[in-house]
Amino acid sequence: ELAESQMSVGVKHFTAKGAADKKVRAAEMRELSERSMSTAGRHFAKLAEDKEEAKMAASLSSGEANAAETMPAAIQHFTVADRAAKAEKKAAIETLRENPPPMSAGQEYFTLKDRDAKEKKAKEIRALRDNPPAASAAARHFAERERARKVETKAAVNEPASLAVEHFTNLAKEEKSKRDIMLKELNENPPAASAATKHFAQEEEKKKVQEMEAARARSAKSGSTYRLPIGYPLDSKSSSTTAVEPLPIDYFTKLGDKEVADRAQASKELAESQMPSAIKHFTDKGAEDKKARAAELRELGERTQSMAGKHFSAIAAEKEEAKRVSIASQSGEVEAMPAAIQHFTVMAREESMRKKAELKSLRITPQEVSMGVAHFTPGLSQ
């Protein structure tokens, strides 16, 4: 009541309106929940509501005093005694606060002396605040120097730079422009590699070709197929290389997403094949009911939403749709992957595929166990 008496008319109106809207929303949510509830759920909810109403009616008819349980005599005795002792202590404290006992001579002397000292100090502080003492000669001197320094600094900021500063600034700009031009020329027309650099580059290329040939021979021996990465020579004796086919920059990302989706779909199909018909039926029904409830809740939210909320929701939906359309329109203009990244990524992926194929072949046709291992681990031969 005190808060409402201090509250403005507008705040009181909108507070009452908010409470009424909250009750209306709760009733709508309860009605929606009952509509989406199963027959058994409605039945048990009705039973619980009937029990609650019967309990309230019984308590009203029998009376609260008769329905309440009587306190045991021992608990009542000690509780009443404790409350009486606490009331007596509280009364004694109030009496001492209103009529304190007289102080001794020494205590009264030092108490009055302390009060006088505090009052004297407070008066001195007020006097200093009202009439501050004059500053000393040294303080006035340094304050004057500080003011002069601030004035000089402010004037120097607005003045043009000196000839020396301007000269060295121009020199620094010229040197920077010369370096930029030199770097641009080096990037556009790089110098030819030296004989030693060409020699080591050829040796590195030969080493890579030999490694690829050895990997292809190992994969052919194990029965799995292995394709050389794009850009490597088809024959170790020939130094000609095939043209590198450019790939989109998100090629491997999409490939990984597709593999994850395929594995998830395979796991789902395997789970559904092992699932009983009843569980599968109710699982699908639960998913459909969940979508229906989400649609009903969204529709209810739109009905109870204000005009401003509907306006900004429509703007957000339009922005999302425009973003999706722009992404779909730019799907054909994907940036190409840099050649170096494509080269090493393809090589690492081919190596990973080769190892996976070898592990799969070993899993299908494991190697023969030696006699010693089979003797000490008989479970391996089974």
DOZAVO-374617 format. One record per residue (C-alpha): residue in one letter; residue number from 1; x, y, z. Coordinates in nm, 4 decimals, padded with zeros to 6 digits. Each point is the difference from the previous one (the first is absolute). Last residue first. Example, Ala and Ser with C-alpha at 12.3 -4.5 7.8 and 13.67 -1.06 7.14 Angstrom:
# DOZAVO-374617
["S",2,[01.3670,-00.1060,00.7140]]
["A",1,[-00.1370,-00.3440,00.0660]]
***
This chain:
# DOZAVO-374617
["Q",382,[03.9676,-06.7814,-03.2051]]
["S",381,[00.3749,00.0278,-00.0673]]
["L",380,[00.0329,00.3221,00.2009]]
["G",379,[-00.1557,-00.1524,00.3155]]
["P",378,[00.2892,-00.2463,00.0379]]
["T",377,[00.2353,00.2807,00.1068]]
["F",376,[00.3204,-00.1745,00.1265]]
["H",375,[00.0008,-00.2706,-00.2675]]
["A",374,[-00.1324,00.2223,-00.2812]]
["V",373,[00.2735,00.2560,00.0710]]
["G",372,[00.2671,-00.2700,-00.0087]]
["M",371,[-00.1382,-00.1649,-00.3153]]
["S",370,[-00.0125,00.3279,-00.1925]]
["V",369,[-00.3365,00.1586,-00.0785]]
["E",368,[-00.0997,00.0258,-00.3650]]
["Q",367,[-00.0854,00.3501,-00.1116]]
["P",366,[-00.3585,00.1173,00.0087]]
["T",365,[-00.2222,-00.0207,-00.3093]]
["I",364,[-00.2963,00.2332,00.0523]]
["R",363,[00.1601,00.2171,00.2701]]
["L",362,[00.3331,00.0034,-00.1807]]
["S",361,[-00.1762,00.1088,-00.3206]]
["K",360,[-00.1795,00.2739,00.1894]]
["L",359,[00.3206,00.1205,00.1623]]
["E",358,[00.1743,00.0114,-00.3398]]
["A",357,[-00.2915,00.1894,-00.1546]]
["K",356,[00.0024,00.2515,00.2871]]
["K",355,[00.3751,00.0505,-00.0444]]
["R",354,[-00.0439,00.0655,-00.3734]]
["M",353,[-00.2862,00.2398,00.0632]]
["S",352,[00.2153,00.1969,00.2460]]
["E",351,[00.2867,00.0179,-00.2512]]
["E",350,[-00.2385,00.1176,-00.2721]]
["R",349,[-00.1339,00.2669,00.2357]]
["A",348,[00.3503,00.1205,00.0878]]
["M",347,[00.0947,00.0291,-00.3699]]
["V",346,[-00.3240,00.1777,-00.0862]]
["T",345,[00.0586,00.2457,00.2837]]
["F",344,[00.3637,00.0548,-00.1040]]
["H",343,[-00.0843,00.0890,-00.3607]]
["Q",342,[-00.3218,00.1903,00.0727]]
["I",341,[00.1757,00.2219,00.2558]]
["A",340,[00.2806,00.0729,-00.2486]]
["A",339,[-00.2401,00.0649,-00.2908]]
["P",338,[-00.2210,00.2438,00.1906]]
["M",337,[-00.3658,-00.1143,00.0118]]
["A",336,[-00.2346,00.1729,-00.2438]]
["E",335,[-00.2620,00.2421,00.1329]]
["V",334,[-00.3592,-00.1123,-00.0428]]
["E",333,[-00.2126,00.1877,-00.2520]]
["G",332,[-00.2676,-00.2645,-00.0700]]
["S",331,[-00.1236,00.0051,00.3610]]
["Q",330,[-00.0357,00.3791,-00.0132]]
["S",329,[-00.3710,-00.0140,-00.0891]]
["A",328,[-00.0722,-00.2535,00.2769]]
["I",327,[00.1858,00.2102,00.2574]]
["S",326,[-00.1889,00.3112,-00.1136]]
["V",325,[-00.3333,-00.1853,00.0222]]
["R",324,[00.0777,-00.1228,00.3537]]
["K",323,[00.1002,00.3512,00.1091]]
["A",322,[-00.3158,00.1464,-00.1530]]
["E",321,[-00.2129,-00.2603,00.1835]]
["E",320,[00.1736,00.0754,00.3307]]
["K",319,[-00.0474,00.3747,-00.0506]]
["E",318,[-00.3692,-00.0500,-00.0844]]
["A",317,[-00.0512,-00.2139,00.3123]]
["A",316,[00.1689,00.2654,00.2171]]
["I",315,[-00.2227,00.2722,-00.1487]]
["A",314,[-00.3121,-00.2137,00.0589]]
["S",313,[00.1029,-00.0549,00.3635]]
["F",312,[00.0605,00.3763,00.0357]]
["H",311,[-00.3544,00.0805,-00.1146]]
["K",310,[-00.1654,-00.2808,00.1998]]
["G",309,[00.1755,00.1205,00.3169]]
["A",308,[-00.1047,00.3606,-00.0675]]
["M",307,[-00.3621,-00.1066,-00.0521]]
["S",306,[-00.0009,-00.1927,00.3286]]
["Q",305,[00.0174,-00.3786,00.0175]]
["T",304,[-00.2866,-00.2043,00.1439]]
["R",303,[-00.1060,-00.1382,-00.3385]]
["E",302,[00.3593,-00.0470,-00.1208]]
["G",301,[00.0892,-00.1921,00.3167]]
["L",300,[-00.3043,-00.2229,-00.0453]]
["E",299,[00.1022,-00.0755,-00.3600]]
["R",298,[00.3542,-00.0831,00.1119]]
["L",297,[-00.1350,-00.2209,00.2793]]
["E",296,[-00.2288,-00.1796,-00.2457]]
["A",295,[00.2858,-00.0534,-00.2498]]
["A",294,[00.2295,-00.1328,00.2746]]
["R",293,[-00.2765,-00.2314,00.1222]]
["A",292,[-00.0519,-00.1375,-00.3534]]
["K",291,[00.3751,-00.0548,-00.0465]]
["K",290,[00.0214,-00.1845,00.3329]]
["D",289,[-00.3046,-00.2085,-00.0866]]
["E",288,[00.1642,-00.1062,-00.3279]]
["A",287,[00.3221,-00.0975,00.1801]]
["G",286,[-00.1977,-00.1907,00.2648]]
["K",285,[-00.1957,-00.1844,-00.2710]]
["D",284,[00.3237,-00.1049,-00.1696]]
["T",283,[00.1342,-00.1327,00.3313]]
["F",282,[-00.3377,-00.1630,00.0765]]
["H",281,[00.0073,-00.1957,-00.3261]]
["K",280,[00.3684,-00.0941,00.0296]]
["I",279,[-00.0517,-00.1227,00.3557]]
["A",278,[-00.3009,-00.2099,-00.1083]]
["S",277,[00.1784,-00.1453,-00.3040]]
["P",276,[00.3004,-00.1198,00.2021]]
["M",275,[00.3359,00.1709,-00.0714]]
["Q",274,[00.2930,-00.1959,-00.1486]]
["S",273,[-00.0603,00.1281,-00.3559]]
["E",272,[-00.0644,00.3474,00.1373]]
["A",271,[00.3356,00.0035,00.1792]]
["L",270,[00.1832,-00.1136,-00.3166]]
["E",269,[-00.1802,00.2632,-00.2078]]
["K",268,[00.0911,00.2700,00.2512]]
["S",267,[00.3654,-00.1106,00.0109]]
["A",266,[00.0151,00.0034,-00.3815]]
["Q",265,[-00.1580,00.3460,-00.0097]]
["A",264,[00.2500,00.1300,00.2566]]
["R",263,[00.2917,-00.1495,-00.1975]]
["D",262,[-00.1297,00.1550,-00.3228]]
["A",261,[-00.0470,00.3395,00.1699]]
["V",260,[00.3551,-00.0102,00.1371]]
["E",259,[00.1372,-00.0914,-00.3444]]
["K",258,[-00.2005,00.2791,-00.1641]]
["D",257,[00.1247,00.2532,00.2556]]
["G",256,[00.3587,-00.1114,-00.0684]]
["L",255,[-00.0456,00.0440,-00.3760]]
["K",254,[-00.1630,00.3387,00.0532]]
["T",253,[00.2985,00.1139,00.2032]]
["F",252,[00.2413,-00.1559,-00.2517]]
["Y",251,[-00.1474,00.2002,-00.2886]]
["D",250,[-00.0420,00.3297,00.1902]]
["I",249,[00.2776,00.1810,-00.1899]]
["P",248,[-00.1271,-00.1318,-00.3316]]
["L",247,[00.2434,-00.2288,-00.1877]]
["P",246,[00.2398,00.0852,-00.2832]]
["E",245,[00.1121,-00.2986,-00.2136]]
["V",244,[00.3792,-00.0090,-00.0022]]
["A",243,[00.1309,-00.0774,-00.3490]]
["T",242,[00.1906,-00.3279,-00.0218]]
["T",241,[00.3741,-00.0075,00.0562]]
["S",240,[00.2798,-00.0740,-00.2427]]
["S",239,[00.3226,-00.1343,00.1596]]
["S",238,[-00.0328,-00.3465,-00.1455]]
["K",237,[00.1753,-00.2953,00.1643]]
["S",236,[-00.2248,-00.0021,00.3040]]
["D",235,[-00.3097,-00.0217,-00.2157]]
["L",234,[-00.3324,00.1717,00.0637]]
["P",233,[00.1785,00.3068,00.1295]]
["Y",232,[-00.1711,00.1771,00.2921]]
["G",231,[-00.2387,00.2954,-00.0515]]
["I",230,[-00.3165,-00.1542,00.1444]]
["P",229,[00.0777,-00.2527,00.2679]]
["L",228,[00.0859,-00.3558,-00.0993]]
["R",227,[-00.2860,-00.2452,00.0224]]
["Y",226,[00.0155,-00.3032,00.2280]]
["T",225,[-00.2072,-00.3138,-00.0370]]
["S",224,[00.0114,-00.2692,00.2661]]
["G",223,[00.1323,-00.3563,-00.0493]]
["S",222,[00.2857,00.0181,00.2547]]
["K",221,[00.2647,-00.0259,-00.2759]]
["A",220,[-00.1633,00.2732,-00.2056]]
["S",219,[-00.0057,00.2255,00.3096]]
["R",218,[00.3684,-00.0633,00.0681]]
["A",217,[00.0956,00.0675,-00.3656]]
["R",216,[-00.1990,00.3231,-00.0007]]
["A",215,[00.1709,00.1116,00.3224]]
["A",214,[00.3410,-00.0784,-00.1468]]
["E",213,[-00.0836,00.1967,-00.3158]]
["M",212,[-00.1189,00.2941,00.2086]]
["E",211,[00.3199,-00.0028,00.2071]]
["Q",210,[00.2135,-00.0136,-00.3150]]
["V",209,[-00.1868,00.2961,-00.1490]]
["K",208,[00.0514,00.1998,00.3183]]
["K",207,[00.3747,-00.0706,-00.0025]]
["K",206,[00.0274,00.1004,-00.3650]]
["E",205,[-00.1734,00.3290,00.0731]]
["E",204,[00.2342,00.0695,00.2931]]
["E",203,[00.3045,-00.0687,-00.2179]]
["Q",202,[-00.1334,00.2303,-00.2702]]
["A",201,[-00.0537,00.2786,00.2553]]
["F",200,[00.3526,-00.0575,00.1377]]
["H",199,[00.1526,00.0465,-00.3452]]
["K",198,[-00.2110,00.3020,-00.0860]]
["T",197,[00.1049,00.1734,00.3241]]
["A",196,[00.3669,-00.0812,-00.0656]]
["A",195,[-00.0202,00.1354,-00.3564]]
["S",194,[-00.1498,00.3284,00.1206]]
["A",193,[-00.3660,00.0875,-00.0368]]
["A",192,[-00.0956,00.2764,-00.2401]]
["P",191,[-00.1011,00.3279,00.1579]]
["P",190,[-00.3702,00.0665,00.0663]]
["N",189,[-00.1684,00.2372,-00.2439]]
["E",188,[-00.3392,00.1023,00.1446]]
["N",187,[00.0886,-00.0687,00.3628]]
["L",186,[00.3468,00.1520,-00.0332]]
["E",185,[-00.1421,00.3077,-00.1752]]
["K",184,[-00.2574,00.0482,00.2766]]
["L",183,[00.2661,-00.0372,00.2688]]
["M",182,[00.2164,00.2646,-00.1673]]
["I",181,[-00.2945,00.2422,-00.0378]]
["D",180,[-00.0924,-00.0434,00.3680]]
["R",179,[00.3612,00.0525,00.1075]]
["K",178,[00.0234,00.3214,-00.2030]]
["S",177,[-00.3298,00.1281,00.1473]]
["K",176,[00.1274,-00.0690,00.3528]]
["E",175,[00.3284,00.1824,-00.0683]]
["E",174,[-00.1877,00.3018,-00.1370]]
["K",173,[-00.2354,00.0108,00.3026]]
["A",172,[00.2934,-00.0181,00.2440]]
["L",171,[00.1789,00.2857,-00.1798]]
["N",170,[-00.3184,00.2115,00.0068]]
["T",169,[-00.0281,-00.0504,00.3759]]
["F",168,[00.3692,00.0847,00.0401]]
["H",167,[-00.0446,00.3359,-00.1751]]
["E",166,[-00.3309,00.0838,00.1767]]
["V",165,[00.1565,-00.0606,00.3419]]
["A",164,[00.3039,00.2138,-00.0913]]
["L",163,[-00.2116,00.2834,-00.1431]]
["S",162,[-00.2190,00.0197,00.3113]]
["A",161,[-00.3542,-00.1293,00.0060]]
["P",160,[-00.2887,00.2473,-00.0233]]
["E",159,[-00.1414,00.1516,00.3214]]
["N",158,[-00.3337,-00.1199,00.1423]]
["V",157,[00.1517,-00.2636,00.2281]]
["A",156,[00.2784,00.2341,00.1074]]
["A",155,[-00.2541,00.2551,00.1332]]
["K",154,[-00.1696,-00.2600,00.2195]]
["T",153,[00.3373,-00.1182,00.1308]]
["E",152,[00.1119,00.3541,00.0737]]
["V",151,[-00.3211,00.0754,00.1931]]
["K",150,[00.0299,-00.3232,00.1974]]
["R",149,[00.3633,00.0792,00.0879]]
["A",148,[-00.0963,00.3511,00.1189]]
["R",147,[-00.2698,-00.1450,00.2289]]
["E",146,[00.2486,-00.2491,00.1424]]
["R",145,[00.2581,00.2714,00.0608]]
["E",144,[-00.2556,00.2118,00.1882]]
["A",143,[-00.0954,-00.2981,00.2166]]
["F",142,[00.3694,-00.0627,00.0676]]
["H",141,[00.0550,00.3571,00.1254]]
["R",140,[-00.3224,00.0160,00.2035]]
["A",139,[00.0914,-00.3245,00.1786]]
["A",138,[00.3525,00.1288,00.0713]]
["A",137,[-00.1306,00.3312,00.1386]]
["S",136,[-00.2442,-00.1762,00.2314]]
["A",135,[-00.3723,-00.0203,-00.0670]]
["A",134,[-00.2385,00.2134,00.2059]]
["P",133,[-00.2085,-00.1856,00.2559]]
["P",132,[-00.3484,-00.1289,-00.0908]]
["N",131,[-00.2890,00.2006,00.1514]]
["D",130,[-00.3245,-00.2045,-00.0185]]
["R",129,[00.1658,-00.3420,-00.0251]]
["L",128,[00.2654,00.0899,00.2559]]
["A",127,[-00.2697,00.1230,00.2399]]
["R",126,[-00.2092,-00.3155,-00.0521]]
["I",125,[00.3075,-00.2188,00.0708]]
["E",124,[00.0810,00.1979,00.3150]]
["K",123,[-00.3589,-00.0297,00.1265]]
["A",122,[00.0041,-00.3789,-00.0555]]
["K",121,[00.3265,-00.0279,00.1937]]
["K",120,[-00.1446,00.1927,00.2953]]
["E",119,[-00.3157,-00.2150,00.0018]]
["K",118,[00.2071,-00.3189,-00.0026]]
["A",117,[00.2250,00.1247,00.2844]]
["D",116,[-00.3026,00.1006,00.2093]]
["R",115,[-00.1607,-00.3413,-00.0483]]
["D",114,[00.3214,-00.1760,00.1032]]
["K",113,[00.0294,00.2115,00.3157]]
["L",112,[-00.3626,-00.0654,00.0913]]
["T",111,[00.0558,-00.3754,-00.0301]]
["F",110,[00.3307,00.0199,00.1929]]
["Y",109,[-00.1618,00.1759,00.2977]]
["E",108,[-00.3184,-00.2125,-00.0006]]
["Q",107,[00.2014,-00.3222,00.0047]]
["G",106,[00.2170,00.1266,00.2858]]
["A",105,[-00.2964,00.1162,00.2111]]
["S",104,[-00.2039,-00.3168,-00.0560]]
["M",103,[-00.2897,00.0029,-00.2419]]
["P",102,[-00.3661,00.0068,00.1083]]
["P",101,[-00.2170,-00.2849,-00.1359]]
["P",100,[-00.1771,00.0566,-00.3329]]
["N",99,[-00.3726,00.0828,00.0179]]
["E",98,[-00.1522,-00.0407,-00.3493]]
["R",97,[00.2585,-00.2491,-00.1292]]
["L",96,[00.0171,-00.1815,00.3322]]
["T",95,[-00.3800,-00.0381,00.0027]]
["E",94,[-00.0039,-00.1256,-00.3591]]
["I",93,[00.2657,-00.2591,00.0872]]
["A",92,[-00.1992,-00.1180,00.3019]]
["A",91,[-00.3174,-00.0316,-00.2102]]
["K",90,[00.1849,-00.2090,-00.2604]]
["K",89,[00.1384,-00.2286,00.2706]]
["E",88,[-00.3513,-00.0530,00.1454]]
["A",87,[-00.1485,-00.0695,-00.3452]]
["K",86,[00.2743,-00.2582,-00.0668]]
["A",85,[-00.0696,-00.1741,00.3326]]
["A",84,[-00.3759,-00.0062,-00.0700]]
["R",83,[00.0583,-00.1432,-00.3507]]
["D",82,[00.2200,-00.2741,00.1446]]
["A",81,[-00.2587,-00.0924,00.2642]]
["V",80,[-00.2794,-00.0136,-00.2614]]
["T",79,[00.2122,-00.2261,-00.2225]]
["F",78,[00.0970,-00.2250,00.2919]]
["H",77,[-00.3610,-00.0591,00.1061]]
["Q",76,[-00.1444,-00.0302,-00.3541]]
["I",75,[00.2603,-00.2589,-00.1010]]
["A",74,[-00.0760,-00.2033,00.3122]]
["A",73,[-00.3800,00.0241,-00.0451]]
["P",72,[-00.0006,-00.1153,-00.3658]]
["M",71,[-00.1465,00.2532,-00.2460]]
["T",70,[-00.3537,-00.0840,-00.1248]]
["E",69,[-00.0354,-00.0799,-00.3745]]
["A",68,[-00.2031,00.2435,-00.2083]]
["A",67,[-00.3315,-00.1225,-00.1436]]
["N",66,[-00.1987,00.1169,00.3028]]
["A",65,[00.1418,00.3517,-00.0125]]
["E",64,[-00.0230,00.0241,-00.3802]]
["G",63,[-00.3658,-00.0931,-00.0113]]
["S",62,[-00.1583,-00.3347,-00.0896]]
["S",61,[-00.1899,00.1365,-00.3011]]
["L",60,[00.2822,00.2174,-00.1357]]
["S",59,[00.2631,-00.2746,00.0304]]
["A",58,[-00.2313,-00.2528,-00.1648]]
["A",57,[-00.0780,00.2353,-00.2906]]
["M",56,[00.3710,00.0634,-00.0587]]
["K",55,[00.0759,-00.3741,-00.0016]]
["A",54,[-00.2882,-00.0712,-00.2392]]
["E",53,[00.1228,00.2730,-00.2374]]
["E",52,[00.3538,-00.1437,00.0036]]
["K",51,[-00.1282,-00.3530,-00.0608]]
["D",50,[-00.2150,00.1196,-00.2926]]
["E",49,[00.3020,00.1785,-00.1547]]
["A",48,[00.2155,-00.3140,00.0360]]
["L",47,[-00.2713,-00.2142,-00.1648]]
["K",46,[-00.0365,00.2494,-00.2872]]
["A",45,[00.3761,-00.0048,-00.0586]]
["F",44,[-00.0134,-00.3812,00.0023]]
["H",43,[-00.2685,-00.0069,-00.2711]]
["R",42,[00.1596,00.2765,-00.2086]]
["G",41,[00.3281,-00.1930,-00.0038]]
["A",40,[-00.1736,-00.3246,-00.0957]]
["T",39,[-00.1794,00.1682,-00.2896]]
["S",38,[00.3259,00.1519,-00.1321]]
["M",37,[00.0847,00.3656,00.0451]]
["S",36,[00.0212,00.2377,-00.2993]]
["R",35,[-00.3377,00.1585,00.0793]]
["E",34,[00.0745,00.0074,00.3744]]
["S",33,[00.3311,00.1738,-00.0632]]
["L",32,[-00.1708,00.2578,-00.2209]]
["E",31,[-00.2582,00.0691,00.2706]]
["R",30,[00.2721,00.0344,00.2633]]
["M",29,[00.1993,00.2307,-00.2293]]
["E",28,[-00.3121,00.2114,-00.0644]]
["A",27,[-00.0779,00.0233,00.3737]]
["A",26,[00.3613,00.0986,00.0774]]
["R",25,[-00.0104,00.2612,-00.2761]]
["V",24,[-00.3235,00.1483,00.1400]]
["K",23,[00.1445,00.0100,00.3543]]
["K",22,[00.3136,00.1743,-00.1252]]
["D",21,[-00.2092,00.2490,-00.1957]]
["A",20,[-00.1906,00.0878,00.3200]]
["A",19,[00.3244,00.0477,00.1953]]
["G",18,[00.1423,00.2162,-00.2800]]
["K",17,[-00.3167,00.2133,-00.0091]]
["A",16,[00.0181,00.0555,00.3760]]
["T",15,[00.3620,00.1124,-00.0328]]
["F",14,[-00.0905,00.2107,-00.3047]]
["H",13,[-00.2662,00.1895,00.1941]]
["K",12,[00.2102,00.0463,00.3162]]
["V",11,[00.2929,00.1305,-00.2054]]
["G",10,[-00.2276,00.2445,-00.1801]]
["V",9,[-00.1694,00.1232,00.3195]]
["S",8,[00.3297,00.0639,00.1787]]
["M",7,[00.1083,-00.2197,00.2914]]
["Q",6,[00.0488,00.1395,00.3547]]
["S",5,[-00.3426,-00.1271,00.1192]]
["E",4,[00.0579,-00.3306,-00.1804]]
["A",3,[00.3307,-00.0526,00.1814]]
["L",2,[-00.1597,00.0740,00.3397]]
["E",1,[-00.2884,-00.2390,-00.0752]]
***
